[in-house]
């Protein structure tokens, strides 16, 4: 509220204040301006007795306080949506080595990992198996059904105890259309996954098997992500590592022993990756490639 004091106005309706001056309120504008007129008699007495009290909060008819913004209680939370059972959603508890789906199965469901890790493998017509990825909490898989794939092109297996949300194709499409926040989460996953596939292809085309193994160990230990690198707790065999980088188990065994002797890694039940391995890969230090005669391309 704003006050306008007019000491020159004299001939307006008034009432006595302290017997020494006159005061009248003649108008209140739309912006809650109160115009006060008083005769120029004993102004100091008037201000001390009336002006301060006029500043006290008043309740006017029709006046409203500005609403205070509060977060909507029904705001869509994609993480909460994925964590609960609902229409078209099922929560799966999987044991270690239990399959989620198998190559050739009907593709009609998308999966989201809440806890645990899942291994993706592909089997060729000749019977050769390759590990094409290891998925972690917060990642989707099986999304190929949204792109028109009628059958699964890979097999997914739990590498440890897992908690996974299963979403039908119809429920997934409906949620993507109606919930922008869920669409943002899914799009962020797809972009990250696409970048990883491109990086893996470049790594496979241009780097030796030794460097491919070093890069894989860094990725599994979460180098380059927020927080500090973590030990590789999952029981990943040398055969699995060999399948992921496209070489033999004997080559992986040789390189792992070499990395350990150089102090780049250490393992005793779990693999711990040291910063020196990252430096060796980034700066292409000669020690990681010092035995070129034994490195494969």
C-alpha positions as CSV (number, residue, x, y, z in Angstrom):
1,X,0.0,0.0,0.0
2,X,1.2,3.5,-0.9
3,X,0.4,6.8,1.0
4,X,0.1,10.2,-0.5
5,X,0.1,13.1,1.9
6,X,-1.3,16.5,0.7
7,X,-0.7,19.3,3.2
8,X,-2.1,22.0,0.9
9,X,-5.6,20.6,0.6
10,X,-7.9,22.4,3.0
11,X,-11.5,22.3,2.0
12,X,-12.3,18.6,2.2
13,X,-14.4,16.6,4.6
14,X,-12.2,16.1,7.7
15,X,-12.3,15.0,11.3
16,X,-10.2,16.2,14.3
17,X,-7.0,14.4,15.3
18,X,-5.6,15.2,18.7
19,X,-7.4,18.6,18.5
20,X,-4.5,20.1,16.6
21,X,-5.0,19.1,13.0
22,X,-7.6,17.6,10.6
23,X,-7.3,14.4,8.6
24,X,-9.4,12.9,5.9
25,X,-9.1,9.9,3.5
26,X,-10.7,10.8,0.2
27,X,-9.7,8.1,-2.2
28,X,-8.2,4.7,-2.5
29,X,-6.9,4.0,-6.1
30,X,-6.9,0.6,-7.7
31,X,-3.2,0.2,-6.8
32,X,-4.2,0.6,-3.1
33,X,-2.9,4.1,-2.9
34,X,-4.4,5.9,0.0
35,X,-4.6,9.7,-0.3
36,X,-4.5,11.6,3.0
37,X,-5.3,15.3,3.2
38,X,-4.7,17.3,6.3
39,X,-4.5,21.0,7.2
40,X,-1.0,22.3,7.8
41,X,-1.4,22.7,11.5
42,X,1.0,20.9,13.9
43,X,2.2,18.6,11.2
44,X,4.7,16.9,13.4
45,X,2.0,15.9,15.9
46,X,-0.1,14.5,13.0
47,X,2.6,12.4,11.5
48,X,3.6,10.9,14.9
49,X,0.0,10.0,15.8
50,X,-1.6,9.0,12.6
51,X,0.9,8.3,9.8
52,X,2.6,5.4,11.5
53,X,-0.7,3.7,12.3
54,X,-1.8,4.1,8.7
55,X,1.0,1.9,7.7
56,X,-0.3,-1.1,9.6
57,X,-1.7,-3.9,7.5
58,X,-5.4,-3.5,6.6
59,X,-7.8,-5.9,5.1
60,X,-9.7,-4.4,2.2
61,X,-12.7,-6.0,0.5
62,X,-11.7,-7.6,-2.7
63,X,-7.9,-7.6,-1.9
64,X,-6.1,-10.9,-2.5
65,X,-2.7,-12.1,-1.6
66,X,-0.5,-13.4,-4.4
67,X,-0.6,-17.2,-4.5
68,X,2.6,-18.9,-3.4
69,X,4.0,-21.4,-5.9
70,X,4.0,-25.0,-4.7
71,X,5.2,-28.1,-6.6
72,X,2.3,-30.1,-7.9
73,X,1.8,-33.3,-5.9
74,X,0.7,-35.2,-9.0
75,X,3.8,-34.2,-11.1
76,X,5.0,-37.2,-13.1
77,X,8.2,-38.8,-11.8
78,X,9.7,-41.2,-14.4
79,X,11.9,-43.0,-11.8
80,X,8.9,-43.6,-9.6
81,X,6.8,-44.8,-12.5
82,X,9.5,-47.4,-13.4
83,X,9.8,-48.6,-9.9
84,X,6.2,-49.5,-9.3
85,X,3.8,-52.2,-10.7
86,X,1.1,-50.7,-12.8
87,X,-0.9,-51.1,-16.0
88,X,1.4,-52.9,-18.5
89,X,4.3,-53.1,-16.0
90,X,5.7,-56.0,-14.0
91,X,8.6,-56.1,-11.5
92,X,11.0,-59.1,-12.0
93,X,13.4,-60.5,-9.5
94,X,16.1,-62.5,-11.2
95,X,18.8,-64.7,-9.8
96,X,22.4,-64.8,-11.1
97,X,22.7,-66.5,-14.6
98,X,18.9,-66.4,-15.1
99,X,17.8,-65.3,-18.6
100,X,15.5,-62.4,-19.2
101,X,14.9,-63.3,-22.8
102,X,16.6,-65.5,-25.4
103,X,17.7,-64.8,-29.0
104,X,14.7,-65.6,-31.3
105,X,12.0,-64.9,-28.7
106,X,9.0,-62.7,-29.5
107,X,9.9,-59.1,-28.9
108,X,7.0,-57.3,-27.3
109,X,8.4,-55.9,-24.1
110,X,10.9,-53.2,-22.9
111,X,13.0,-53.7,-19.8
112,X,14.5,-51.2,-17.3
113,X,17.2,-52.2,-14.8
114,X,16.6,-51.0,-11.2
115,X,19.3,-53.0,-9.6
116,X,22.1,-55.4,-10.9
117,X,23.8,-55.9,-14.2
118,X,22.7,-57.7,-17.3
119,X,24.9,-59.3,-20.1
120,X,23.8,-59.1,-23.7
121,X,25.2,-61.9,-26.0
122,X,24.7,-62.8,-29.6
123,X,25.1,-66.3,-31.0
124,X,26.1,-66.8,-34.7
125,X,24.9,-69.6,-37.0
126,X,28.2,-71.3,-36.5
127,X,27.7,-71.4,-32.8
128,X,30.1,-68.7,-31.8
129,X,29.0,-66.4,-29.0
130,X,29.9,-62.8,-28.5
131,X,29.2,-60.5,-25.6
132,X,28.0,-57.2,-27.1
133,X,27.4,-55.3,-23.9
134,X,27.0,-55.2,-20.1
135,X,24.1,-53.1,-18.9
136,X,23.8,-51.4,-15.5
137,X,21.1,-49.8,-13.3
138,X,19.3,-47.0,-15.0
139,X,19.5,-48.5,-18.5
140,X,16.8,-49.9,-20.8
141,X,17.1,-52.9,-23.0
142,X,14.9,-54.8,-25.4
143,X,13.8,-51.5,-27.0
144,X,14.2,-53.0,-30.4
145,X,10.5,-54.0,-30.3
146,X,9.6,-50.3,-30.6
147,X,11.4,-50.2,-33.9
148,X,9.5,-53.0,-35.5
149,X,11.8,-56.0,-34.6
150,X,9.4,-58.9,-34.2
151,X,12.1,-61.2,-32.6
152,X,14.9,-60.7,-30.2
153,X,18.3,-60.4,-31.8
154,X,20.3,-61.1,-28.6
155,X,20.1,-63.0,-25.3
156,X,20.1,-61.2,-22.0
157,X,21.4,-62.9,-18.8
158,X,21.5,-61.6,-15.2
159,X,25.1,-61.4,-14.0
160,X,24.0,-61.0,-10.4
161,X,20.7,-60.7,-8.5
162,X,18.7,-58.1,-10.5
163,X,15.5,-56.1,-10.0
164,X,14.0,-55.3,-13.4
165,X,10.9,-53.5,-14.6
166,X,9.1,-55.1,-17.6
167,X,7.0,-52.7,-19.7
168,X,4.7,-53.9,-22.5
169,X,5.2,-52.3,-25.9
170,X,1.8,-50.7,-25.8
171,X,2.3,-49.2,-22.4
172,X,5.7,-48.0,-23.4
173,X,4.5,-46.2,-26.5
174,X,1.5,-44.7,-24.6
175,X,3.7,-43.3,-21.9
176,X,6.2,-41.9,-24.4
177,X,3.3,-40.0,-26.0
178,X,1.7,-38.7,-22.9
179,X,4.6,-38.0,-20.5
180,X,7.3,-35.6,-21.7
181,X,9.6,-36.3,-18.7
182,X,9.6,-40.0,-19.4
183,X,10.3,-39.2,-23.1
184,X,13.3,-37.1,-22.0
185,X,14.7,-39.9,-19.8
186,X,14.3,-42.5,-22.6
187,X,15.8,-40.2,-25.2
188,X,18.8,-39.5,-23.0
189,X,19.4,-43.2,-22.7
190,X,19.2,-43.7,-26.5
191,X,21.6,-40.9,-27.2
192,X,24.1,-42.2,-24.6
193,X,23.7,-45.7,-26.0
194,X,24.3,-44.5,-29.6
195,X,27.5,-42.7,-28.6
196,X,28.8,-45.8,-26.9
197,X,28.1,-47.9,-30.0
198,X,30.0,-45.5,-32.2
199,X,32.9,-45.4,-29.8
200,X,33.0,-49.2,-29.6
201,X,33.1,-49.4,-33.4
202,X,36.0,-46.9,-33.6
203,X,37.8,-48.8,-30.9
204,X,37.3,-52.1,-32.7
205,X,38.5,-50.7,-36.1
206,X,41.6,-48.8,-35.0
207,X,42.9,-50.1,-31.7
208,X,44.9,-53.2,-30.8
209,X,43.3,-55.9,-28.6
210,X,45.5,-54.7,-25.8
211,X,44.1,-51.1,-25.9
212,X,40.6,-52.4,-26.4
213,X,41.0,-54.4,-23.1
214,X,42.4,-51.4,-21.3
215,X,39.5,-49.2,-22.5
216,X,36.9,-51.9,-21.4
217,X,38.4,-52.1,-18.0
218,X,38.2,-48.3,-17.6
219,X,34.6,-48.3,-18.7
220,X,33.7,-51.1,-16.3
221,X,35.3,-49.2,-13.5
222,X,33.3,-46.1,-14.3
223,X,36.3,-43.9,-15.2
224,X,35.1,-40.6,-16.7
225,X,31.8,-40.6,-14.8
226,X,30.8,-38.7,-11.7
227,X,32.4,-39.8,-8.5
228,X,35.6,-41.9,-8.0
229,X,36.4,-45.1,-10.0
230,X,34.9,-48.2,-8.5
231,X,36.4,-51.7,-8.3
232,X,34.9,-54.1,-10.8
233,X,32.8,-56.2,-8.4
234,X,30.9,-58.3,-10.9
235,X,32.5,-61.7,-11.5
236,X,33.6,-61.1,-15.1
237,X,35.7,-64.0,-16.4
238,X,38.6,-63.6,-18.8
239,X,36.5,-65.4,-21.4
240,X,33.8,-62.8,-21.1
241,X,36.4,-60.0,-21.5
242,X,37.8,-61.8,-24.5
243,X,34.3,-62.0,-26.1
244,X,33.7,-58.3,-25.5
245,X,36.9,-57.1,-27.2
246,X,37.0,-59.8,-30.0
247,X,40.1,-61.8,-29.0
248,X,41.0,-65.0,-27.3
249,X,41.0,-65.8,-23.6
250,X,44.8,-66.5,-23.7
251,X,45.4,-63.0,-25.0
252,X,43.3,-61.5,-22.3
253,X,45.2,-63.5,-19.7
254,X,48.5,-62.3,-21.1
255,X,47.5,-58.6,-21.1
256,X,46.0,-58.8,-17.6
257,X,49.2,-60.2,-16.2
258,X,51.1,-57.5,-18.1
259,X,48.9,-54.7,-16.7
260,X,49.3,-56.1,-13.2
261,X,53.1,-56.3,-13.4
262,X,53.2,-52.7,-14.6
263,X,51.0,-51.6,-11.7
264,X,48.1,-50.5,-14.0
265,X,45.6,-52.9,-12.3
266,X,45.4,-55.2,-9.3
267,X,43.1,-58.0,-8.6
268,X,42.4,-60.5,-5.9
269,X,38.8,-61.6,-6.3
270,X,37.9,-58.2,-7.8
271,X,39.6,-56.0,-10.4
272,X,40.9,-52.6,-9.3
273,X,41.8,-50.3,-12.1
274,X,44.4,-47.6,-11.3
275,X,44.7,-44.1,-12.8
276,X,48.0,-45.1,-14.4
277,X,46.0,-47.3,-16.8
278,X,44.0,-44.3,-17.9
279,X,47.2,-42.2,-18.4
280,X,48.8,-45.0,-20.4
281,X,45.8,-45.2,-22.8
282,X,45.3,-41.4,-23.1
283,X,48.9,-40.6,-23.6
284,X,49.8,-43.8,-25.4
285,X,52.8,-44.5,-23.2
286,X,55.2,-47.0,-24.7
287,X,55.0,-49.5,-21.8
288,X,51.5,-50.5,-22.7
289,X,52.6,-51.4,-26.2
290,X,56.2,-52.3,-25.4
291,X,55.8,-55.9,-26.7
292,X,54.4,-55.2,-30.1
293,X,55.3,-58.6,-31.4
294,X,52.6,-60.1,-29.1
295,X,49.8,-57.5,-29.8
296,X,47.0,-58.3,-32.1
297,X,45.3,-55.8,-34.3
